[in-house]
């Protein structure tokens, strides 16, 4: 069973899944790094490439999205130029986020996800999750077959096994109604426009888990709890507002971020992993350190490598590493030993919700893995990408950390707080943080003192309102801004 912690009141939205007092999975949703997978847009066809049999579609992003002919459900057997034309409006959905210089991958075969199924208005069939036994959900299949039209379809998710036919039918009809309204809403709109947003830290995160997996869902405000219960009536009883939510976590968010940025992961017995992300691939190096036992070297190598497998899989998931991943295990000569490690990795990735392929060892003894990329790694979101400040917080990450620090004061007796901030953080704060929203959150009075003498920010004074005001008045040389 997992407990979900959803932070929705901050500018940086965060979802964490905790099991056995340990963070198992997490998502980060930032305005500066919009994750568009699942979002539906009214796009405008900018260019049709006859040679590629594909089109570039403007969805309002920096780069035009890429739409292949095979992703147009009503044009699979035709040439793309006979199906769509330049300048026309087209409803599309993001399959894969933009990455580097490449625009988002698009499809015109729309879907709307629910807790138990995914509705496809042009799906033409009912598809059952590979993890489901079709006989176990036969009543569900019969019910959906009786209500769907010839062109409609659905993907029945693993979570459907825990729900009644009536619940799933109601969800199907609700998703159909939502899609109908969405399509009708485009009549008086000009492209490009967003039509549907699939929230990363709320909807997509909750759908990762079936109802029977979830022990509780904790959120950071009463208003958000109310919204969530209305959205998910079948699990409404699991949703609750928890004050000082961050303090309920096994580790504070900033400490977790620092752990994810650390390239070295230390295991027991002196074993460590070195994790490095490059533009081309991710490289994980296994270092044996002082690990040794009475067996000869080969058995020690196999044992050491097997010891690291669970942590390697865990770090890949937590850091959201994707693309080409190369693991440099301690050298093993025997194929049977390599097979042991491959089998252990396959088992460790069995619960991974991203598609992961393990290709085996190269002639140089490196293990090759590919993992589906749907979003940037967390290091790319959190860290300063300049070479001189590798693995340090970006200025934006410091702004979000400052916001969390202020919100933490909500659960204390502090009436006012004076915080020294780096000038660049002070400037960026006004650009990205909605102060009016924070004013509704029962927070203490907040004063910023821009200072070049501090790195990041530092809580200089915290206490009663008269105490802070007296301090400011008795130090007239200070330049102080009241922000809350």
ABEGO torsion letter per residue (X at the ends): XBBBBBBAABABBBBBBBBGGBBABBBBBBAABBBABGBBBBBBBABBBAAAGBBBBBAGBABBBBBBAAABAAAAABBAAAABBBGBBBBBBBABBBBEABBBBBBABBBBBBAABBBBAAAGBBBBBAABBAAAAAAAAAAAAAABBAABBBBBBAAAAABBAAAAAAAAAAAAAAAAAAAAAAAABBOBBBABBBBAABAAAAAABBAAABABBBBABAAAAAAAAAABAAAAAABBBBBGAAAABABBAAAAAAAAABABBBBBGGBBBBBBBBAABBBBBBBAEABBBABBAAAAAAAAAAAAAAAAAAAAAAAGBBEBBBBBBBBBABAAAAAAAAAAAAAAAAABABBBBBAEBBAAGBBBBBBBBABBBAAAAABBABAAABGBBBAAAAAAAAAAAAAAAAABABABBBBBBBAAAAAAAAAABBAAAAAAAGBBBBBBBBBAABBEBBBABBEBAAAAAAAAAABAABBBBBAX
